[in-house]
Amino acid sequence: MRAGSLLLAAWTASRAGAIAVGGLLVLNLALYLALSRYFAPALEELERTYIQKQEQVRHQGPGSGAPRTAGEYVRRSRSDLETFRQAIPPQEDFTELIGEIFGLAGQAGLNIAQVKYDPKLIEKQPLLRYGLDFSVTGDYRQLKKFVFSLEQSPRIVAIDEIALQGVGTVAGQVDLKIRLSTIFRTGAP
């Protein structure tokens, strides 16, 4: 008997069974394709990543920089916090900050007419938070240069809010309203 006549005999004997077998064959083929084309490569990538992470952990020694104990983690955190505190300038440097902001605006070809500032004492800390609000007007390139220079400043300055609005009287001119915040150490312990 040939394969074709065998299939014909199975079809005539039980059509439902032949359809079920055919459906199972198609399902099996679909699952095989999904496994080989999607799941197997994804699994291999995860395995490679896992092996790389294991190697990194194995090669970390005592001088690797990663804390190994809770005590070491606490000591490192305290050291990092102290380094951060040392980076905070004293309150007397506020006028230097204002001068730097005006200087950065000048380098970008912008003028600041007025800076409003709002100092607030941070609770339970010898720190003072200054909120600074001001506006500058210029073309987009100038404003972008100014914001970039603020972001690159070595001072601890956060840009809290920026608002751009086109100036209707001059083509290409944009008004930038900006709110910054920074912190200073107070003389209090």
C-alpha positions as CSV (number, residue, x, y, z in Angstrom):
1,M,0.0,0.0,0.0
2,R,1.2,3.4,-0.8
3,A,1.3,6.4,1.6
4,G,-1.4,8.2,-0.4
5,S,-3.8,5.3,-0.2
6,L,-3.0,4.9,3.5
7,L,-4.0,8.6,4.1
8,L,-7.1,8.2,2.0
9,A,-8.1,5.1,4.0
10,A,-7.5,7.0,7.3
11,W,-9.6,9.9,6.0
12,T,-12.5,7.8,5.0
13,A,-12.4,5.7,8.2
14,S,-12.5,8.6,10.6
15,R,-12.5,12.1,9.3
16,A,-12.6,13.6,12.8
17,G,-9.5,11.6,13.8
18,A,-7.6,12.6,10.7
19,I,-8.5,16.3,11.2
20,A,-7.3,16.0,14.9
21,V,-4.0,14.4,13.8
22,G,-3.5,17.0,11.1
23,G,-4.3,19.8,13.6
24,L,-1.9,18.4,16.1
25,L,0.8,18.2,13.4
26,V,0.3,21.9,12.5
27,L,0.3,22.9,16.2
28,N,3.5,20.9,16.7
29,L,5.1,22.6,13.8
30,A,4.0,26.1,15.0
31,L,5.4,25.4,18.5
32,Y,8.7,24.2,17.1
33,L,9.1,27.3,14.9
34,A,8.2,29.6,17.8
35,L,10.7,27.8,20.1
36,S,13.5,27.7,17.6
37,R,13.1,31.3,16.3
38,Y,12.1,33.2,19.4
39,F,12.4,31.4,22.7
40,A,15.7,29.6,22.1
41,P,17.7,32.8,21.1
42,A,16.2,34.7,23.9
43,L,17.1,32.0,26.4
44,E,20.7,31.8,25.0
45,E,21.0,35.6,25.4
46,L,19.8,35.3,29.0
47,E,22.3,32.5,29.7
48,R,25.1,34.6,28.3
49,T,24.2,37.5,30.4
50,Y,23.9,35.3,33.5
51,I,27.4,33.7,32.8
52,Q,28.9,37.2,32.4
53,K,27.4,38.4,35.7
54,Q,28.7,35.3,37.4
55,E,32.2,36.0,36.1
56,Q,32.0,39.6,37.3
57,V,31.0,38.5,40.8
58,R,33.8,35.9,40.8
59,H,36.4,38.4,39.9
60,Q,35.4,40.9,42.5
61,G,37.9,40.9,45.2
62,P,38.2,42.8,48.4
63,G,39.5,45.9,46.6
64,S,36.8,45.8,43.8
65,G,34.7,48.5,45.3
66,A,31.6,46.5,46.0
67,P,30.6,46.4,49.7
68,R,30.6,42.8,51.0
69,T,29.1,43.3,54.4
70,A,26.4,45.5,55.9
71,G,29.0,47.3,58.0
72,E,31.1,48.0,55.0
73,Y,28.0,49.3,53.2
74,V,27.2,51.7,56.1
75,R,30.8,53.0,56.2
76,R,30.8,53.6,52.5
77,S,27.5,55.3,52.6
78,R,28.6,57.6,55.5
79,S,31.8,58.4,53.5
80,D,29.8,59.2,50.4
81,L,27.4,61.4,52.4
82,E,30.4,63.3,53.9
83,T,31.9,63.8,50.4
84,F,28.6,65.2,49.3
85,R,28.3,67.5,52.3
86,Q,31.8,68.8,51.5
87,A,30.7,69.7,48.0
88,I,28.0,72.0,49.4
89,P,29.4,75.5,49.5
90,P,28.9,77.9,52.4
91,Q,26.1,80.4,52.3
92,E,28.6,83.2,51.7
93,D,29.2,81.8,48.2
94,F,25.7,82.8,47.1
95,T,26.8,85.9,45.4
96,E,29.4,83.9,43.5
97,L,26.6,81.6,42.3
98,I,24.6,84.6,41.1
99,G,27.7,86.0,39.3
100,E,28.3,82.6,37.6
101,I,24.7,82.5,36.4
102,F,25.0,86.0,35.0
103,G,28.4,85.0,33.4
104,L,27.0,81.9,31.8
105,A,24.1,83.9,30.4
106,G,26.6,86.4,29.0
107,Q,28.7,83.7,27.4
108,A,25.5,82.5,25.6
109,G,24.7,86.1,24.5
110,L,21.8,86.5,26.9
111,N,21.0,89.1,29.5
112,I,19.3,88.5,32.8
113,A,17.4,91.5,34.0
114,Q,16.4,90.3,37.5
115,V,16.8,87.2,39.6
116,K,14.2,86.4,42.3
117,Y,15.4,84.1,45.1
118,D,13.7,82.4,47.9
119,P,15.9,81.0,50.7
120,K,14.4,78.3,53.0
121,L,16.0,76.5,55.9
122,I,16.0,72.7,55.5
123,E,14.6,71.1,58.6
124,K,17.1,69.4,61.0
125,Q,20.0,70.2,58.7
126,P,22.4,73.1,58.7
127,L,21.5,73.7,55.1
128,L,19.7,76.5,53.2
129,R,17.8,75.8,50.0
130,Y,17.7,78.7,47.5
131,G,15.0,78.8,44.8
132,L,16.0,81.0,41.9
133,D,13.6,82.4,39.3
134,F,14.5,84.4,36.3
135,S,13.9,84.9,32.6
136,V,16.1,85.4,29.5
137,T,15.2,86.1,25.9
138,G,17.1,85.0,22.9
139,D,17.1,82.6,20.0
140,Y,16.8,78.9,20.6
141,R,20.5,78.2,20.0
142,Q,21.5,80.8,22.7
143,L,19.0,79.4,25.2
144,K,20.1,75.8,24.5
145,K,23.8,76.8,25.1
146,F,22.8,78.6,28.4
147,V,20.8,75.6,29.7
148,F,23.6,73.2,28.8
149,S,26.2,75.3,30.6
150,L,24.0,75.4,33.7
151,E,23.8,71.6,33.6
152,Q,27.6,71.3,33.2
153,S,28.2,73.6,36.2
154,P,30.3,72.0,38.9
155,R,27.9,73.5,41.5
156,I,25.0,71.6,42.8
157,V,22.2,73.2,40.8
158,A,18.9,71.5,39.9
159,I,16.8,72.8,37.1
160,D,13.3,72.5,38.6
161,E,11.3,74.0,35.8
162,I,11.7,75.5,32.3
163,A,9.0,77.2,30.2
164,L,9.6,78.4,26.7
165,Q,7.3,81.0,25.0
166,G,7.7,82.6,21.6
167,V,8.1,86.4,21.6
168,G,5.5,87.8,19.3
169,T,7.3,91.0,18.4
170,V,10.6,89.5,17.1
171,A,10.8,86.4,14.8
172,G,12.9,83.6,16.1
173,Q,13.1,85.0,19.7
174,V,12.0,82.8,22.6
175,D,11.5,83.8,26.2
176,L,12.9,81.2,28.7
177,K,11.6,81.2,32.2
178,I,13.7,79.0,34.4
179,R,13.5,77.9,38.1
180,L,16.6,76.6,39.7
181,S,17.4,75.3,43.2
182,T,20.6,74.9,45.0
183,I,21.8,74.4,48.6
184,F,24.3,76.1,50.8
185,R,25.7,75.3,54.3
186,T,24.7,77.7,57.0
187,G,26.9,78.7,59.8
188,A,24.7,76.8,62.3
189,P,26.0,73.4,63.5
